[in-house]
Each structure stands twice: as structure tokens, then as C-alpha cells.
């Protein structure tokens, strides 16, 4: 089976629901305030806020995603995760998104179509399904060559 065309898209879970951003900001502020009060130091609370913002950045700021012949990349504001095809053990594509897992459960990369702009959602869903079919066909070919 021929390899599908490379695809890139953006994903932001808070894009369509601004209430998610507000709720997340309130939770971060409340947790940072609680940490600052518990430590009795405003600087510790500020550090907690910075840490919480960094950890949740992909949800409120979004990320760039791409799939090509080399593998999968999900690049958020503060980190980039890569997964080469040689280490993919499972590909699952569903209506809500896709998950590509590493061999022996050493992590996964997930894509959430809820965070993809509606104008781009069908294109991304079709591309994910094509990459899943390609991966299944190439895995079956590798397994039959090994036997």
C-alpha cells in the first residue's frame, strides 16, 4: 500500500469553547493561591501558577500536529513529542480522534478532533484513517515477511 500524503494541522481543545479557558484559568489561579497560602509565600504560589500554565499549555494555547513518512509530531508551546513509525505498536482512529501508542506501553500521542477547527476536521479525520490503514498494511506485510 502506498504511503498517504503528509498532513499538518492545528489543535486547541479550548478553541470552540471559551468557557474551557476561563474555567482552566480559574482552577490555575485557585490552585496557585492555595499553594501560596499553604507555603505562606507569594513567590511559591507564583511558581505553582507558572508550572500549571506550562503543564496545561496544549489545552489552552493549542499545538501543531503533523504526520509524515518519518512519524508523528505533536508540538505544543513548551514541548515537542515525536514518535517514529518504527516505534508505533498501536494505531486507533475513532470519530473523536486518534491515539498512536509506543511499543511496550512507553507512552502515546493522542489527537483530539474536538480541538481541530470545524473547517479542517473532515480533512484531518480522513488523513488519520488513511495513515491507520497504511500502518496496518505495512505491519501485516512485515509480519508475513518475518514468517
C-alpha positions in Angstrom: 0.0 0.0 0.0 1.3 3.5 -0.9 2.1 5.8 1.9 -0.5 8.6 2.4 0.4 12.3 1.9 1.9 14.1 4.8 -0.6 16.2 6.8 -0.3 19.1 9.2 -3.0 20.8 11.3 -3.5 22.8 14.5 -5.4 21.6 17.6 -6.7 23.6 20.5 -9.2 22.0 22.9 -10.3 25.4 24.1 -10.8 26.8 20.6 -14.6 26.3 20.3 -15.4 26.6 24.0 -14.1 29.8 25.6 -15.6 28.6 28.8 -12.9 26.0 29.0 -10.2 28.7 29.0 -12.0 30.6 31.7 -12.5 27.5 33.8 -8.9 26.5 33.4 -7.7 30.0 34.4 -9.8 29.9 37.5 -8.6 26.5 38.5 -5.0 27.5 38.0 -5.5 30.7 40.0 -7.2 28.9 42.8 -4.5 26.2 43.0 -1.7 28.7 42.9 -3.4 30.8 45.6 -3.9 27.7 47.7 -0.2 26.7 47.3 0.9 30.2 48.1 -1.2 30.4 51.2 -0.1 26.9 52.4 3.5 27.8 51.9 2.9 31.3 53.3 4.9 32.7 50.4 3.5 34.5 47.4 6.6 33.5 45.3 5.8 29.8 45.8 2.2 30.5 44.6 3.6 32.3 41.5 5.9 29.4 40.7 2.9 27.0 41.1 0.9 29.1 38.6 3.8 29.1 36.1 4.1 25.4 36.4 0.4 24.8 36.0 0.2 27.1 33.0 3.2 25.2 31.4 1.7 21.8 32.0 -1.7 22.8 30.6 -0.5 24.9 27.7 -1.5 22.5 24.9 -5.1 22.7 26.1 -5.5 26.5 26.1 -2.8 27.6 23.6 -3.0 24.7 21.2 -0.4 22.7 19.3 0.8 21.9 15.8 0.4 18.3 14.7 1.9 16.5 11.7 2.1 13.0 10.3 4.5 12.0 7.5 6.7 9.1 6.4 9.1 9.7 9.3 6.4 9.6 12.0 4.2 11.7 14.2 5.0 15.1 15.8 2.8 17.0 18.3 4.4 20.4 19.1 3.0 22.5 21.9 4.2 25.8 23.2 6.7 24.3 25.7 7.4 20.8 24.4 7.5 18.7 21.3 6.7 15.0 21.2 7.9 12.8 18.4 7.0 9.2 17.6 8.8 7.4 14.7 6.8 4.8 12.8 9.3 2.1 13.9 8.2 2.5 17.5 4.5 2.6 16.9 2.8 -0.5 18.4 -0.9 0.5 18.0 -2.9 3.0 16.0 -6.5 3.7 16.9 -8.6 6.1 15.0 -12.1 7.0 16.1 -14.6 9.7 15.5 -13.3 11.8 18.3 -9.6 11.5 17.5 -6.7 9.1 17.3 -4.1 7.5 19.5 -0.7 6.2 18.4 1.0 4.1 21.2 4.6 3.1 21.5 5.9 -0.4 21.8 5.6 -1.9 25.3 3.4 0.9 26.6 6.1 3.5 26.8 3.8 6.4 26.0 1.4 7.5 23.4 0.5 10.6 21.3 -3.2 11.4 21.1 -5.0 13.8 18.8 -8.4 15.2 19.7 -10.6 16.2 16.7 -12.7 18.4 19.1 -9.8 20.8 19.1 -9.4 20.9 15.3 -11.2 23.8 13.5 -14.5 22.6 12.1 -13.4 23.6 8.6 -10.4 21.2 8.9 -11.9 18.3 10.8 -13.0 16.2 7.9 -9.7 16.5 6.1 -7.8 15.5 9.3 -10.2 12.6 10.1 -9.7 11.2 6.5 -5.9 11.6 6.8 -5.8 9.9 10.1 -7.9 7.0 8.7 -5.5 6.7 5.7 -2.4 6.6 7.9 -4.1 4.0 10.1 -4.8 1.8 7.0 -1.2 2.3 5.8 0.2 1.4 9.2 -2.0 -1.8 9.4 -1.0 -2.8 5.8 2.7 -2.2 6.5 2.6 -4.1 9.8 0.8 -7.1 8.1 3.5 -7.0 5.3 6.3 -7.0 7.9 4.7 -9.9 9.9 4.2 -12.0 6.8 7.8 -11.4 5.7 9.1 -12.4 9.1 7.3 -15.8 8.9 
